[in-house]
Amino acid sequence: NRAEASAGFASGPLVVPKQLMSSGALVPVGKPNPEDDVAAQLRAERARLAAILPRYERQQQRQRRLEEESVVDMVEGLRGEQRAAMEARSEQLREERRKREAEAAAAAERQRLQAEVEQRRLEALAQEAERRRTEAER
């Protein structure tokens, strides 16, 4: 029995469970291991990515710099507009102050002229009163 069993084992095909074959533990002789091929592909892809990484980083830096430049340009433009608006407002306030000062000076001049006219009127009245008093005494 044993002799037949060992003779049958030796003469028959070797049966390996599929689970053992798919795990990669047993690889048929003469056939390439697909996992070795995948590992080689992954190493090649890693090398390719490592080679293009510096170029990608430079491109990203350039892109960031361009975006920052546009933001800086926009901020500078807004500041320029703000400065121009502030200068225009300052000029408007100066003009309003000059106008108020001119109006105040004109009002002061009118008041001075009115006081002068009133002074002359009072002097004329005093002279008239003096003339009447002198005539009354005669």
C-alpha positions as CSV (number, residue, x, y, z in Angstrom):
1,N,0.0,0.0,0.0
2,R,2.7,2.4,0.9
3,A,4.7,1.5,-2.1
4,E,1.7,2.1,-4.3
5,A,0.9,5.4,-2.6
6,S,4.5,6.6,-2.9
7,A,4.7,5.4,-6.5
8,G,1.5,7.2,-7.3
9,F,2.7,10.3,-5.7
10,A,5.9,10.3,-7.5
11,S,4.4,9.5,-10.9
12,G,1.4,11.9,-10.7
13,P,1.3,15.7,-11.1
14,L,2.0,17.8,-8.1
15,V,-1.2,19.5,-6.8
16,V,-0.7,22.8,-5.0
17,P,-3.6,24.5,-3.5
18,K,-4.6,27.8,-5.3
19,Q,-4.5,29.7,-2.0
20,L,-0.9,28.9,-1.6
21,M,-0.1,29.8,-5.2
22,S,-1.9,33.2,-5.1
23,S,-0.2,34.2,-1.8
24,G,3.1,34.3,-3.7
25,A,4.7,31.8,-1.3
26,L,5.1,29.3,-4.0
27,V,5.9,30.4,-7.5
28,P,6.2,27.9,-10.3
29,V,9.7,27.5,-11.6
30,G,10.3,29.2,-14.9
31,K,7.4,31.6,-14.6
32,P,8.2,35.2,-13.6
33,N,6.8,36.4,-10.3
34,P,4.1,39.1,-11.1
35,E,4.8,40.7,-7.7
36,D,8.5,41.2,-8.7
37,D,7.2,43.0,-11.9
38,V,4.9,45.2,-9.9
39,A,7.6,46.1,-7.4
40,A,10.0,47.0,-10.3
41,Q,7.2,49.1,-11.8
42,L,6.6,50.9,-8.5
43,R,10.4,51.5,-8.1
44,A,10.5,52.9,-11.6
45,E,7.5,55.1,-10.9
46,R,9.1,56.4,-7.7
47,A,12.3,57.2,-9.5
48,R,10.4,59.0,-12.2
49,L,8.4,61.0,-9.7
50,A,11.5,61.8,-7.7
51,A,13.1,63.1,-10.9
52,I,10.2,65.4,-11.8
53,L,9.5,66.6,-8.2
54,P,12.0,69.5,-8.3
55,R,10.5,70.8,-11.6
56,Y,7.0,70.5,-10.1
57,E,8.1,72.4,-6.9
58,R,9.7,75.2,-9.1
59,Q,6.5,75.4,-11.1
60,Q,4.4,75.6,-7.9
61,Q,6.7,78.3,-6.5
62,R,6.4,80.3,-9.7
63,Q,2.6,79.9,-9.6
64,R,2.5,81.1,-6.0
65,R,4.8,84.0,-6.8
66,L,2.5,85.0,-9.7
67,E,-0.6,84.8,-7.5
68,E,1.2,86.8,-4.8
69,E,2.3,89.4,-7.4
70,S,-1.3,89.8,-8.5
71,V,-2.5,90.2,-4.9
72,V,0.4,92.7,-4.2
73,D,-0.5,94.6,-7.4
74,M,-4.2,94.7,-6.4
75,V,-3.3,95.9,-2.9
76,E,-0.9,98.6,-4.2
77,G,-3.7,99.7,-6.6
78,L,-6.2,99.9,-3.8
79,R,-3.7,101.8,-1.6
80,G,-3.1,104.2,-4.5
81,E,-6.8,104.8,-4.9
82,Q,-7.2,105.2,-1.2
83,R,-4.3,107.7,-1.2
84,A,-5.9,109.7,-4.1
85,A,-9.3,109.7,-2.3
86,M,-7.7,110.9,0.9
87,E,-5.8,113.6,-1.0
88,A,-9.1,114.7,-2.7
89,R,-10.9,114.7,0.6
90,S,-8.0,116.8,2.2
91,E,-8.2,119.3,-0.7
92,Q,-12.0,119.4,-0.3
93,L,-11.7,120.1,3.5
94,R,-9.0,122.8,2.8
95,E,-11.2,124.4,0.3
96,E,-14.2,124.4,2.7
97,R,-11.9,125.9,5.4
98,R,-10.7,128.6,3.0
99,K,-14.4,129.4,2.1
100,R,-15.4,129.6,5.8
101,E,-12.4,131.8,6.6
102,A,-13.3,134.0,3.6
103,E,-16.9,134.2,4.7
104,A,-15.8,135.0,8.3
105,A,-13.5,137.7,6.9
106,A,-16.3,139.1,4.8
107,A,-18.7,139.1,7.8
108,A,-16.0,140.8,9.9
109,E,-15.5,143.5,7.2
110,R,-19.3,144.0,6.9
111,Q,-19.5,144.3,10.7
112,R,-16.6,146.8,10.7
113,L,-18.2,148.8,7.9
114,Q,-21.6,148.8,9.8
115,A,-19.8,149.9,12.9
116,E,-18.1,152.7,11.0
117,V,-21.4,153.8,9.4
118,E,-23.1,153.7,12.8
119,Q,-20.2,155.7,14.3
120,R,-20.6,158.3,11.5
121,R,-24.3,158.4,12.1
122,L,-23.8,158.9,15.8
123,E,-21.3,161.6,15.2
124,A,-23.7,163.3,12.7
125,L,-26.5,163.1,15.3
126,A,-24.2,164.5,18.0
127,Q,-23.2,167.4,15.6
128,E,-26.8,168.0,14.8
129,A,-27.7,168.0,18.5
130,E,-24.8,170.4,19.2
131,R,-25.9,172.7,16.4
132,R,-29.5,172.7,17.7
133,R,-28.3,173.4,21.2
134,T,-26.2,176.3,19.9
135,E,-29.0,177.7,18.0
136,A,-31.3,177.4,20.9
137,E,-28.9,179.4,23.1
138,R,-28.7,182.3,20.7
